[in-house]
Amino acid sequence: MKKIKIVISFIMIMLLALACKEKKKPLSTYMIGNWETSYIKIEMPTVNKTDSTSVFEDDFSKPNSGKAQSNYKKDGTFTAWFKLADGKKTGETGGIWKTKNDSLYVEYPYLGKQVKAWYRITQTSEGFDGKVIYDWDNDGDSDDILYMKSKKIALKN
């Protein structure tokens, strides 16, 4: 009888935990709005087809640093830009986006080439973490890994 009570108690606790768990929005709905990237890291294991490894890292959460920001719209378009520490916008670009399951596809022009990348997105309490494998060093190999942390924001004009 004691084992049955333990099993029933365990089942009740699991049901309660499932009932209390916040439902995540579908990614296509979740992405709509304004975002600010607080951290980015790109690991390039074979920079320009050499045996050299390079890591680019930027922590935008530091005081007086610029901010990478973006706006995703319901119509499948987005704009992205860099907001300098003095508040000026620079490097604005636009593109298209869509989602499939836990992945975000973006397509946009950047530094003379058309980026087409699928990011694996993990929703967090503040926003999302993203990861994509892509050819960031333009050496012809999609072997570079970009990690990013972004949070939802209200834009101030």
CORTAPE-V909524 format. One record per residue. RES is the residue in one letter. PHI is phi in whole degrees, 0 to 359 (NA if undefined). Layout:
# CORTAPE-V909524
((RES:PHI) (RES:PHI))
This chain:
# CORTAPE-V909524
((M:NA) (K:296) (K:295) (I:296) (K:297) (I:294) (V:297) (I:297) (S:298) (F:298) (I:299) (M:296) (I:296) (M:295) (L:297) (L:296) (A:297) (L:294) (A:292) (C:276) (K:296) (E:292) (K:286) (K:277) (K:288) (P:301) (L:303) (S:298) (T:277) (Y:300) (M:287) (I:294) (G:132) (N:255) (W:228) (E:227) (T:274) (S:261) (Y:204) (I:215) (K:216) (I:238) (E:258) (M:242) (P:286) (T:225) (V:303) (N:50) (K:63) (T:251) (D:271) (S:275) (T:250) (S:226) (V:231) (F:253) (E:220) (D:218) (D:252) (F:284) (S:278) (K:293) (P:303) (N:61) (S:260) (G:288) (K:226) (A:274) (Q:231) (S:205) (N:224) (Y:256) (K:253) (K:301) (D:282) (G:87) (T:249) (F:213) (T:235) (A:221) (W:201) (F:245) (K:260) (L:291) (A:302) (D:275) (G:95) (K:284) (K:270) (T:214) (G:64) (E:291) (T:220) (G:224) (G:193) (I:243) (W:214) (K:202) (T:233) (K:211) (N:54) (D:258) (S:241) (L:245) (Y:260) (V:231) (E:222) (Y:198) (P:280) (Y:208) (L:48) (G:82) (K:228) (Q:265) (V:280) (K:226) (A:219) (W:255) (Y:263) (R:276) (I:250) (T:243) (Q:290) (T:236) (S:296) (E:266) (G:178) (F:205) (D:251) (G:235) (K:217) (V:215) (I:256) (Y:204) (D:267) (W:288) (D:267) (N:56) (D:261) (G:91) (D:248) (S:276) (D:229) (D:260) (I:247) (L:252) (Y:245) (M:214) (K:237) (S:228) (K:230) (K:286) (I:224) (A:256) (L:287) (K:249) (N:276))
